[in-house]
Amino acid sequence: MKNLILLIPLLPFLGFLINGLFRKYLAKGLIGIIGSGVILGSFLISLYAFLNLGKFTGEKIISSSAKILGNPVLRYFDFIHVGTLRIPFAFQIDQLSTLFLLIITGVGFLIHVYSTAYMHEEKREHFGRYFAYLNLFVFSMLLLVMGANFVIMFIGWEGVGLCSYLLIGYWFKNVDYTKAAKKAFVMNRIGDLGFLLAVFWLIAKLGSTSFSEVLTAGAIDRLSATDITGITLLLFLGATGKSAQIPLYTWLPDAMAGPTPVSALIHAATMVTAGIYMIARSNVLFSAAPVTMNVIAIIGAATAFLAATIALRQNDIKKVLAYSTVSQLGYMFLALGTGAYVAAVFHVMTHAFFKALLFLGSGSVIHAVSGNQDIRSMGGLRKKLPITYLTFLIGCLAIAGIAPFAGFFSKDAILLSAFATNKVLYAVGLFTAALTAFYMFRLLFVTFGGSFRGTEEQAHHIHESPAAMTIPLIVLAILSIVGGFVGIPELFMHGGERLSEYLAPVVASKELHVAHATEWILVILTTVIALAAIAVAWMRYRNYREEKETPVAKVLENKWYVDELYEAVFVRPLNKLGAFVNTVIEKGTIDAMVNGVGRAVNYGGRQLRWLQSGQVGSYVLLMVISMVIFFVLQLFLRK
């Protein structure tokens, strides 16, 4: 079993090596089969581990891990052993990791299958390079999730950062795309520094990074309040980079430069969920840091609201979904900050279904209209793309939180936790939910409703996507419908809360002291508000007309000018500082000293070479002069 678990990350890594090394020689069909097949293999092994780890009953969870997997920590070898510090290369296979394994490999497999059709026009070597990057991305994310300590997690953490750089800049001949890739890489490094400092802090105080030793009540007791707050804030800084929270969120919308399946992989099932996973995994540590929890909740709510307002006026179909992702991640951090770790994990799962569906649906639309991404020049696609339209509609209903779609239950759990913790945070979350429903159905109506507004040539080529693209859409649509029932609350069904029970050994559940009558009122309120927002969007956009350019709309369209602010406050000053250091310190001081030494030696050599001119007369003259100097010194300076 231990070796079988090792195959989960190893298969995608083998796919990376095969497709990467032999991309110029393998046929595109074989590349697609290898790239998708290794992810399917990882999914099947993950499913086997999940089914044998725990099984649901009506009242409690029965864990079979002791019989099949033994200790949930599977140790392979010592990765670092210096003095008393021992950091093993080990995997932790428990309830939380197996759930994430299923999400990553399951949704990842569908995205790989979709990619075989979406990227079919690429040249063979680039097609192979694309699938090699995808496989490496999944390998890194699996390593992050399976790691039994913060160091192995950090290796995967850095791996997904590298792969995001490679995939966002996949079309590297486009300068804007390479700039977007560099932006993502640099902003993630800022967060990664916080993560790394937290790991060093843990090693300094506890002498270990293993979850089984660090995330225990005994270890928490050995840390001071300052230690706990400092470590958790630094870990949260790392999470803000990977999971795109204020102030490190601006890289994520620019990540749309990559191919659409890449956007689905980054935004739905892998990279952006890393921060949520890390905090959920470290819930024992974070629960002991109330200051950090408040910071997480406030930043999560602020990010959810800010991104939702920006999405209201975006006209690039992928940019709308990108800011939607940032907003939904804010929801997850709101849940984490209010102690609802299970609700955050639940929303990660449902979000993976409907956001992957929406991104792949947008890719189907872009594919149909010859690469155009501006929704203002779309419209009238409902009849020509029936499968894409229906599945996209399901995704919109799920993200809007309409019952019984997946997003309804997870969103309700987050808002309920916010209501029980802080009414202001609840109000922000509720208003953001209304904005979400409005901008998603604005996107739906403008894209699929009315009449086609593109060119005649585009209209002539509009067609439904091939089966390799529509089948993943259908599967994800089904998951977006039924996925929410995994965590259906007790309020709706006796014997509910099974996800909480399943995750109980790893993730602490928050007890909410809210009356059932109040819960029903909150559920009805959120549903009515979402339906009202959809109705407003329908009345405004069912027949698209150009939107008025108001000052507020201009601010939203320009994303609150945050990028311009960062450019003015950080980028330009740093560039000027770099130019100063390069000109004055590097060239004017360091290079001048080094080059001066070289010039002095060169000059001295040129002068001394006259001593060896090869002319006998010069040698005799120098000998005579030397003898004269010698006698002068002897006669006049001798004491």
C-alpha positions in Angstrom: 0.0 0.0 0.0 2.9 2.3 0.8 4.3 2.0 -2.7 0.8 2.3 -4.3 0.4 5.6 -2.6 3.7 6.7 -3.9 2.3 6.2 -7.5 -0.2 9.0 -7.0 2.3 11.8 -7.5 4.8 9.6 -9.4 2.5 8.9 -12.4 2.0 12.6 -13.3 5.8 13.1 -12.9 6.4 10.2 -15.3 4.0 11.8 -17.7 5.9 15.0 -17.4 9.2 13.3 -18.2 7.9 11.3 -21.2 6.0 14.1 -22.8 8.7 16.6 -22.0 11.7 14.6 -23.3 10.0 13.0 -26.3 7.6 15.8 -27.4 9.3 16.1 -30.8 8.9 12.4 -31.6 5.5 11.4 -30.1 2.3 11.8 -32.0 -0.2 14.3 -30.6 -2.7 11.6 -30.0 -0.2 9.6 -27.9 0.9 12.7 -26.0 -2.8 13.4 -25.1 -3.3 9.7 -24.0 -0.2 9.7 -21.9 -0.9 13.2 -20.3 -4.5 12.3 -19.5 -3.9 8.6 -18.7 -1.4 9.3 -15.9 -3.8 11.7 -14.2 -6.6 9.0 -14.5 -4.3 6.5 -12.9 -3.6 8.9 -10.0 -7.3 9.5 -9.6 -8.1 5.7 -9.5 -5.5 5.2 -6.8 -6.7 8.2 -4.9 -10.2 6.8 -5.1 -9.0 3.5 -3.8 -7.3 5.2 -0.9 -10.4 7.3 -0.2 -12.8 4.3 -0.1 -10.5 2.3 2.2 -9.8 5.2 4.5 -13.2 5.8 5.8 -16.8 4.9 5.2 -20.0 6.7 6.1 -22.8 5.3 8.2 -25.9 7.0 9.4 -24.4 8.2 12.7 -20.7 8.2 12.6 -17.6 7.6 10.5 -15.9 4.3 10.7 -12.2 4.6 9.8 -10.5 1.7 8.1 -7.1 3.5 7.9 -5.6 1.5 10.7 -6.2 -1.8 8.9 -5.3 -0.8 5.3 -2.9 2.2 5.5 -1.6 1.7 9.1 -0.2 5.0 10.3 -1.6 7.8 8.2 2.0 9.1 7.9 3.9 7.1 5.3 7.6 7.6 5.7 10.1 6.9 2.8 13.5 8.4 3.7 15.1 11.2 5.6 15.0 14.3 3.4 17.1 16.5 5.8 19.0 15.2 8.8 21.3 17.8 10.4 22.1 17.3 14.1 18.9 16.9 16.0 16.7 18.2 13.1 15.2 15.4 11.1 12.8 16.1 8.3 11.5 13.0 6.5 10.2 12.7 3.0 6.8 11.4 4.1 3.2 11.6 3.0 0.2 12.0 5.2 -2.9 10.1 3.9 -5.9 11.1 6.0 -9.4 12.4 5.5 -8.3 15.9 4.4 -5.6 14.9 2.0 -7.6 12.1 0.3 -10.5 14.6 -0.3 -8.1 17.0 -2.0 -6.5 14.2 -3.9 -9.9 13.3 -5.4 -10.6 17.0 -6.3 -7.2 17.6 -7.9 -6.9 14.4 -9.9 -10.6 14.1 -10.8 -11.1 17.7 -12.0 -7.5 17.7 -13.4 -8.3 14.6 -15.5 -11.3 16.3 -17.1 -9.2 19.4 -17.9 -6.6 17.2 -19.5 -9.2 15.5 -21.7 -10.6 18.8 -22.6 -7.2 20.1 -23.5 -6.6 17.3 -26.1 -9.3 19.0 -28.3 -8.8 22.6 -27.2 -5.0 22.6 -28.0 -5.2 20.4 -31.1 -4.0 23.2 -33.4 -0.6 23.5 -31.6 2.5 22.1 -33.2 3.5 18.6 -31.9 6.5 19.8 -29.8 4.4 22.6 -28.3 1.5 20.2 -27.7 3.9 17.9 -25.8 5.4 20.8 -23.9 1.9 21.9 -22.8 1.0 18.5 -21.5 4.4 18.1 -19.8 3.7 21.4 -17.9 0.2 20.3 -17.0 1.5 17.0 -15.6 4.2 18.7 -13.6 1.6 21.1 -12.3 -0.6 18.3 -11.0 2.5 16.5 -9.6 3.5 19.6 -7.6 0.0 20.1 -6.3 -0.2 16.4 -5.2 3.1 16.8 -3.4 1.8 19.9 -1.6 -1.4 18.1 -0.4 0.3 14.8 0.5 3.3 16.2 2.3 3.4 15.2 6.0 5.4 18.2 7.0 5.7 21.9 6.0 9.0 21.3 4.1 7.5 18.7 1.7 4.4 21.0 1.4 6.7 23.9 0.6 8.4 21.9 -2.2 5.0 21.4 -3.8 4.1 25.0 -3.0 7.1 26.2 -5.0 6.4 23.7 -7.7 3.0 25.0 -8.5 4.4 28.5 -8.5 7.0 27.5 -11.1 4.4 25.7 -13.2 2.0 28.6 -13.1 4.8 30.7 -14.5 5.5 28.2 -17.3 1.8 27.8 -18.2 0.7 31.5 -18.0 3.6 32.3 -20.3 3.0 29.3 -22.5 2.7 31.5 -25.6 6.1 33.1 -24.7 6.4 35.0 -28.0 3.7 37.4 -26.8 5.5 40.0 -24.6 2.3 40.8 -22.6 1.9 37.1 -21.7 5.5 36.8 -20.5 5.0 39.9 -18.3 1.8 38.3 -16.8 3.8 35.2 -16.1 6.6 37.2 -14.4 4.0 39.1 -12.4 2.5 35.9 -11.1 6.0 34.5 -10.2 7.2 37.6 -8.4 4.0 38.2 -6.4 4.0 34.5 -5.3 7.6 34.8 -4.2 6.5 37.6 -1.8 4.0 35.3 -0.1 6.5 32.4 -0.2 8.9 34.4 1.8 6.4 34.6 4.6 5.8 30.8 4.4 9.5 30.1 4.6 10.0 32.4 7.6 7.2 30.6 9.4 8.8 27.3 8.8 12.2 28.6 10.1 10.3 29.9 13.2 8.8 26.5 13.8 12.1 24.8 13.5 13.7 27.3 15.9 11.0 26.8 18.5 9.9 23.2 18.2 12.8 21.6 16.3 10.4 20.0 13.8 8.1 20.7 10.8 6.1 17.4 10.9 2.3 17.9 11.3 2.1 15.1 13.7 4.6 16.9 16.0 3.8 20.6 15.4 0.0 20.6 15.1 -0.7 19.2 18.6 -1.9 20.6 21.8 1.5 19.9 23.5 3.4 21.8 20.8 1.0 24.7 21.0 1.6 24.9 24.8 5.4 25.3 24.1 4.8 28.4 22.0 4.1 31.8 23.3 1.2 33.9 22.1 3.7 36.0 20.1 5.1 32.9 18.5 1.7 31.6 17.5 0.5 35.0 16.2 3.8 35.6 14.3 3.9 32.1 12.7 0.3 32.1 11.7 0.5 35.6 10.2 3.5 34.6 8.2 1.7 31.5 7.0 -1.3 33.6 6.1 1.0 35.9 4.1 2.0 32.8 2.1 -1.6 32.0 1.6 -2.5 35.5 0.3 0.1 35.0 -2.5 -1.0 31.6 -3.6 -4.7 32.1 -3.0 -4.8 35.7 -4.4 -6.0 37.8 -1.4 -5.5 41.5 -0.8 -2.9 42.8 -1.4 -1.4 40.0 -3.5 -4.4 39.2 -5.7 -3.6 41.2 -8.9 -1.6 38.4 -10.5 -4.6 36.1 -10.8 -6.6 38.0 -13.4 -3.5 38.5 -15.5 -3.0 34.7 -15.4 -5.8 34.6 -18.1 -2.9 35.0 -20.5 -2.4 31.3 -20.5 -4.6 28.8 -22.4 -8.2 28.5 -21.1 -7.7 24.9 -19.7 -4.7 26.3 -17.7 -7.0 29.0 -16.3 -9.4 26.2 -15.2 -6.7 24.2 -13.6 -5.1 27.1 -11.7 -8.4 28.7 -10.7 -10.5 25.6 -9.9 -8.7 22.6 -8.6 -5.1 23.3 -7.8 -2.9 26.3 -7.2 -5.4 28.9 -5.7 -6.7 26.4 -3.2 -3.3 25.7 -1.8 -3.6 28.5 0.8 -7.0 27.2 2.0 -5.6 23.7 2.3 -2.6 24.9 4.3 -4.7 26.8 6.8 -7.2 24.0 7.1 -4.4 21.6 7.7 -2.9 23.9 10.3 -6.3 24.6 12.0 -5.0 23.7 15.4 -2.4 26.4 15.2 -4.6 29.0 13.7 -7.4 28.4 16.2 -5.0 29.4 18.9 -4.3 32.8 17.2 -7.4 35.0 17.5 -5.7 38.0 16.1 -4.7 36.1 13.0 -8.2 34.7 12.6 -9.7 38.2 12.7 -7.2 39.4 10.1 -8.1 36.4 7.8 -11.8 37.0 8.2 -11.5 40.8 7.4 -9.2 40.3 4.5 -11.3 37.5 3.1 -14.5 39.6 3.3 -12.8 42.6 1.8 -11.3 40.6 -1.1 -14.7 38.9 -1.8 -16.4 42.3 -2.0 -13.6 44.1 -4.0 -13.3 41.4 -6.6 -17.0 41.2 -7.0 -17.4 44.9 -7.7 -14.6 44.7 -10.4 -16.3 41.7 -12.0 -19.4 43.9 -12.6 -17.8 45.8 -15.4 -15.4 43.4 -17.0 -16.1 42.6 -20.7 -13.5 39.9 -21.2 -15.3 36.6 -20.5 -12.2 35.1 -18.8 -11.6 38.2 -16.7 -15.1 38.1 -15.3 -14.4 34.5 -14.2 -11.0 35.4 -12.9 -12.3 38.1 -10.6 -15.1 35.7 -9.6 -12.4 33.3 -8.5 -10.7 35.9 -6.4 -14.1 36.7 -4.8 -14.9 33.1 -4.1 -11.5 32.6 -2.5 -12.3 35.6 -0.3 -15.4 33.6 0.8 -13.3 30.7 1.7 -11.0 32.9 3.8 -14.0 34.4 5.4 -15.0 30.9 6.5 -11.5 30.1 7.7 -11.3 33.4 9.7 -14.6 32.6 11.4 -13.4 29.1 12.4 -15.6 27.3 9.8 -12.8 25.2 8.4 -15.1 22.5 7.1 -17.2 25.1 5.3 -14.1 26.4 3.6 -13.0 22.9 2.5 -16.6 22.3 1.4 -16.6 25.4 -0.8 -13.2 24.5 -2.2 -14.8 21.2 -3.5 -18.0 22.8 -4.9 -16.0 25.7 -6.3 -13.7 23.2 -8.1 -16.8 21.8 -9.9 -18.6 24.9 -11.0 -15.6 27.1 -11.6 -13.9 24.4 -13.8 -17.2 24.1 -15.6 -17.4 27.9 -16.2 -13.8 28.2 -17.4 -14.1 25.2 -19.7 -17.5 26.6 -20.9 -15.8 29.9 -21.6 -13.2 28.1 -23.6 -15.9 26.4 -25.6 -17.4 29.8 -26.4 -14.0 31.2 -27.3 -13.3 28.2 -29.5 -16.7 28.7 -31.3 -16.2 32.5 -32.0 -12.6 32.1 -33.4 -10.7 33.2 -30.3 -12.7 36.3 -29.4 -13.1 36.9 -25.7 -15.0 40.2 -25.6 -18.6 39.4 -24.6 -19.8 42.7 -26.2 -19.2 41.1 -29.6 -20.9 37.8 -28.8 -24.6 37.2 -28.1 -27.1 34.8 -29.7 -25.0 31.7 -28.9 -27.7 29.9 -26.9 -29.2 28.0 -30.0 -25.9 27.4 -31.7 -24.1 26.1 -28.6 -26.8 24.2 -26.7 -24.6 22.0 -24.6 -22.2 24.8 -23.7 -25.2 27.1 -22.9 -26.9 24.5 -20.7 -23.8 23.6 -18.7 -22.8 27.2 -18.4 -26.2 28.0 -17.0 -25.8 25.2 -14.4 -22.5 26.7 -13.4 -24.0 30.2 -13.0 -26.8 28.8 -10.9 -24.3 26.9 -8.7 -22.0 29.9 -8.1 -25.0 32.1 -7.5 -26.1 29.8 -4.7 -29.4 28.7 -6.0 -30.8 25.5 -4.4 -30.2 22.7 -4.9 -27.0 23.4 -6.8 -23.6 22.8 -5.2 -22.8 26.3 -4.3 -26.0 26.8 -2.4 -25.0 24.6 0.5 -21.4 25.7 0.8 -22.2 29.4 0.5 -24.9 29.0 3.1 -22.5 27.3 5.5 -20.0 30.2 5.1 -22.6 32.9 5.6 -24.1 31.1 8.6 -20.7 31.0 10.3 -20.1 34.7 9.5 -23.6 35.6 10.9 -22.8 33.7 14.2 -19.3 35.5 14.4 -19.7 39.0 13.2 -22.8 40.7 11.7 -20.8 43.2 9.7 -18.9 40.4 8.0 -22.2 38.6 7.3 -23.6 41.7 5.7 -20.5 42.1 3.5 -20.8 38.4 2.5 -24.5 38.7 1.8 -24.1 41.8 -0.4 -21.2 40.0 -2.2 -23.5 37.0 -2.9 -26.0 39.4 -4.6 -23.2 40.9 -6.7 -22.0 37.4 -7.6 -25.5 36.4 -8.9 -25.8 39.7 -10.8 -22.4 39.7 -12.6 -22.6 36.0 -13.4 -26.0 36.2 -15.1 -24.9 39.5 -16.8 -22.1 37.3 -18.3 -24.6 34.6 -19.3 -27.2 36.9 -20.8 -24.7 39.1 -22.7 -22.9 36.0 -24.1 -25.7 33.7 -25.0 -28.8 36.0 -25.2 -30.0 38.4 -27.9 -28.6 38.3 -31.3 -25.0 37.7 -32.5 -23.0 40.9 -32.5 -19.7 39.6 -34.0 -18.5 39.6 -37.6 -20.1 37.6 -40.5 -17.0 35.4 -40.7 -17.2 34.6 -37.0 -21.0 33.8 -37.4 -20.2 31.5 -40.2 -17.8 29.4 -38.1 -19.9 29.2 -34.9 -20.4 25.5 -34.0 -20.6 23.4 -30.9 -17.4 22.0 -29.5 -16.3 18.4 -30.1 -17.1 15.6 -27.7 -13.7 15.8 -26.0 -14.7 19.3 -24.8 -18.4 18.8 -24.2 -18.2 15.5 -22.2 -16.1 17.1 -19.4 -18.6 20.0 -19.4 -21.4 17.6 -18.9 -19.6 15.7 -16.1 -18.8 18.9 -14.3 -22.3 20.1 -14.7 -23.6 16.9 -13.0 -21.1 17.4 -10.2 -22.2 21.0 -9.9 -25.8 19.8 -9.4 -25.2 17.0 -6.9 -21.9 18.0 -5.3 -23.5 20.0 -2.6 -25.3 17.1 -1.1 -22.0 15.8 0.2 -22.1 18.4 2.9 -25.9 19.0 3.2 -26.6 20.4 6.7 -28.7 18.9 9.4 -31.2 21.7 8.7 -32.2 20.2 5.4 -31.9 16.5 6.1 -31.7 14.3 9.2 -28.3 12.7 9.4 -26.6 15.5 7.4 -23.3 17.1 8.2 -21.5 14.0 6.9 -18.6 16.0 5.5 -18.0 17.4 9.0 -18.1 14.0 10.4 -15.7 12.7 7.8 -13.2 15.5 8.3 -13.6 15.5 12.1 -10.3 13.6 12.9 -8.3 16.2 11.1 -10.4 19.4 10.8 -12.1 21.0 13.8 -15.8 21.7 13.4 -17.3 24.9 14.7 -20.4 24.7 16.8 -22.9 27.4 15.8 -25.4 28.5 18.4 -28.1 29.6 15.9 -31.7 28.6 16.2 -33.2 26.5 13.3 -35.8 29.3 12.7 -33.0 31.8 12.3 -31.2 29.5 9.9 -34.3 29.1 7.7 -34.7 32.9 7.7 -31.1 33.4 6.6 -31.4 30.7 3.9 -34.5 32.2 2.5 -33.0 35.7 2.7 -29.9 34.7 0.7 -31.9 32.9 -1.9 -34.4 35.7 -2.4 -31.6 38.2 -2.7 -29.8 36.0 -5.3 -33.0 35.5 -7.3 -33.6 39.3 -7.2 -30.1 40.0 -8.5 -30.7 37.5 -11.3 -34.0 39.2 -12.2 -32.3 42.6 -12.3 -29.6 41.2 -14.6 -32.2 39.6 -16.9 -34.2 42.9 -17.2 -31.0 44.8 -17.9 -29.1 42.4 -20.2 -31.6 40.1 -21.9 -31.3 42.3 -24.9 -27.8 43.8 -24.8 -27.3 47.5 -25.3 -24.1 49.4 -24.7 -23.6 50.3 -21.0 -23.3 53.9 -19.9 -19.8 55.2 -19.0 -20.2 56.7 -15.5 -17.4 57.7 -13.2 -18.1 54.7 -10.9 -18.3 52.3 -13.9 -15.0 53.6 -15.2 -13.3 53.0 -11.8 -14.7 49.4 -11.7 -13.7 48.8 -15.4 -10.2 49.9 -14.5 -10.2 47.6 -11.4 -10.1 50.4 -8.8 -6.8 51.4 -10.4 -5.0 49.0 -8.0 -2.5 47.9 -10.7 -1.7 51.6 -11.4 -1.3 52.2 -7.7 1.2 49.3 -7.4 3.0 50.6 -10.4 3.4 54.0 -8.9 4.2 53.0 -5.3 6.3 49.9 -5.9 7.3 49.1 -9.5 8.5 52.5 -10.7 10.4 53.4 -7.4 12.0 50.0 -7.4 13.0 50.4 -11.1 14.5 53.8 -10.3 16.3 52.3 -7.3 17.6 49.5 -9.5 18.8 52.0 -12.2 20.6 54.1 -9.5 22.3 51.0 -8.0 23.3 49.8 -11.4 24.7 53.2 -12.5 26.2 54.5 -9.3 27.1 51.5 -7.1 27.5 48.7 -9.6 29.2 50.5 -12.6 30.5 53.7 -10.8 31.9 51.9 -7.7 32.2 48.1 -7.9 32.9 47.9 -11.6 35.2 50.9 -11.4 37.3 49.3 -8.7 37.6 46.0 -10.5 38.2 47.6 -13.9 40.7 50.0 -12.3 42.8 47.2 -10.9 42.8 45.6 -14.3 43.8 48.8 -16.0 46.5 49.4 -13.4 48.0 46.0 -14.0 47.7 46.4 -17.8 49.5 49.8 -17.6 52.2 48.5 -15.3 52.8 45.6 -17.7 53.1 48.0 -20.6 55.7 50.0 -18.8 57.7 47.1 -17.5 57.9 45.4 -20.9 60.5 48.0 -21.9 62.9 46.3 -19.5 62.9 43.4 -21.9 63.0 45.2 -25.2 65.6 42.8 -26.8 68.0 45.7 -27.7 71.6 45.0 -26.4 72.4 48.8 -26.3 69.4 49.4 -23.9 70.6 46.6 -21.6 74.2 48.1 -21.5 72.8 51.6 -20.9 70.6 50.3 -18.0 73.6 48.4 -16.6 75.8 51.5 -16.7 73.0 53.6 -15.1 72.6 51.0 -12.4 76.3 50.9 -11.6 76.4 54.7 -11.4 73.4 54.7 -9.0 75.1 52.0 -7.0 78.4 53.9 -6.6 76.5 57.2 -5.8 74.6 55.4 -3.0 77.8 53.8 -1.7 79.8 57.1 -1.7 77.4 59.7 -0.6 74.7 57.9 1.4 76.9 55.4 3.2 77.1 56.1 7.0 
